[in-house]
Amino acid sequence: MDIPGEDDPNESGGVLSEKSEYEPEEFDPESLGPDVPSPSDGAYDGDATGLFVKLVIVFNVALLALSLGPMLAYFEGQVDLGIRIFLVGVIAFGYGTFRYVQFERERKSDDEDKTAETTEVQSDGAESGDHNG
């Protein structure tokens, strides 16, 4: 195999083999974009993360059952089994939706409680400042 520049160091390999004056001496793969942030230990709520994983599994089962049930009933003629699988999907979807709505309500009430506590602390501080003078 004859590769330009392999035998004779003075022979040019073409325009593409020449180095630009702006090109660094050695390629640094770390310089290809922004740094990847690492999550802090307190950034994730354990309950929320656990519920998320559970709901992903529940909704995947629901989606599978909601699509597989009618296909079994229509294509294979197994109507009884298809209806049962479809109902499992409906129940799984209902359970997942219920747990999601329940979590959102709890989170919203927790946020409102924190906001109320913050405003109470601020108003108490303002009242004590008025008494001083």
C-alpha positions in Angstrom: 0.0 0.0 0.0 1.5 3.3 -1.0 0.6 6.1 1.4 1.9 9.6 0.6 4.5 10.7 3.1 5.2 7.3 4.5 8.4 6.6 2.6 9.5 10.1 1.9 9.1 12.7 4.7 9.5 15.5 2.2 6.6 14.4 0.0 3.3 16.2 0.8 0.1 14.3 1.4 -2.1 17.1 0.1 -3.9 20.0 1.6 -5.8 17.8 4.1 -2.7 16.5 5.8 -1.2 19.9 6.4 -1.7 21.4 9.9 -3.2 24.8 10.3 -1.5 27.3 12.4 -4.6 27.6 14.5 -4.8 23.8 15.2 -3.6 22.8 18.7 -0.6 20.5 18.9 -2.5 17.7 20.5 -6.2 17.0 20.4 -8.0 17.3 23.8 -11.3 15.5 23.9 -12.2 17.3 27.1 -12.4 20.6 25.2 -15.4 19.5 23.2 -18.2 21.4 24.9 -19.4 22.4 28.3 -18.6 20.5 31.4 -21.1 17.9 32.5 -22.6 19.0 35.9 -22.7 16.4 38.6 -25.8 16.4 40.7 -25.4 17.2 44.4 -26.5 14.7 47.0 -29.5 16.7 48.1 -30.8 17.5 44.6 -33.1 14.5 44.4 -36.0 13.7 46.7 -35.9 9.9 47.4 -39.7 9.6 47.5 -40.2 11.4 44.2 -37.5 9.4 42.5 -38.9 6.1 43.8 -42.4 7.0 42.8 -41.2 8.1 39.3 -39.5 4.7 38.7 -42.7 2.8 39.9 -45.0 4.9 37.8 -42.8 4.4 34.7 -43.1 0.7 35.2 -46.9 0.9 35.9 -47.5 3.1 32.8 -45.4 0.8 30.6 -47.5 -2.2 31.8 -50.6 -0.2 31.1 -49.5 0.7 27.6 -48.6 -2.8 26.8 -51.8 -4.3 28.1 -54.0 -1.6 26.5 -52.5 -2.3 23.1 -52.0 -6.1 23.4 -55.5 -6.9 24.7 -57.4 -5.6 21.6 -54.8 -7.1 19.3 -55.4 -10.6 20.8 -59.1 -10.2 20.6 -59.1 -9.0 17.0 -56.2 -10.9 15.3 -56.1 -14.1 17.3 -59.8 -14.4 18.2 -59.1 -14.8 21.9 -61.7 -12.3 23.0 -61.9 -13.4 26.6 -58.2 -13.2 27.2 -58.0 -9.9 25.2 -60.6 -8.3 27.4 -58.9 -9.4 30.6 -55.5 -8.1 29.5 -57.2 -4.8 28.3 -58.9 -4.5 31.7 -55.5 -5.0 33.5 -54.2 -2.1 31.3 -57.2 0.1 32.3 -56.6 -0.7 36.0 -52.9 0.0 35.8 -53.5 3.3 34.0 -56.0 4.3 36.5 -53.7 3.4 39.4 -50.8 5.3 37.8 -52.9 8.4 37.2 -54.3 8.3 40.8 -50.8 8.0 42.3 -49.5 10.8 40.1 -52.4 13.2 41.0 -52.0 12.3 44.7 -48.3 13.1 44.5 -48.9 16.4 42.8 -51.5 17.4 45.4 -49.1 16.5 48.3 -46.3 18.5 46.6 -48.6 21.5 46.1 -49.8 21.4 49.7 -46.2 21.1 50.9 -45.2 24.1 48.8 -48.1 26.1 50.2 -47.1 25.2 53.7 -43.5 26.3 53.2 -44.7 29.6 51.7 -47.1 30.2 54.6 -44.3 29.4 57.1 -42.0 31.8 55.3 -44.5 34.7 55.3 -45.3 34.0 59.0 -41.6 34.3 59.9 -41.2 37.5 57.8 -44.3 39.1 59.4 -43.2 38.1 62.9 -39.8 39.8 62.2 -41.5 42.9 60.9 -43.8 43.1 64.0 -40.9 42.8 66.4 -39.0 45.5 64.5 -42.0 47.9 64.9 -41.9 47.4 68.7 -38.2 48.3 68.9 -38.8 51.6 67.6 
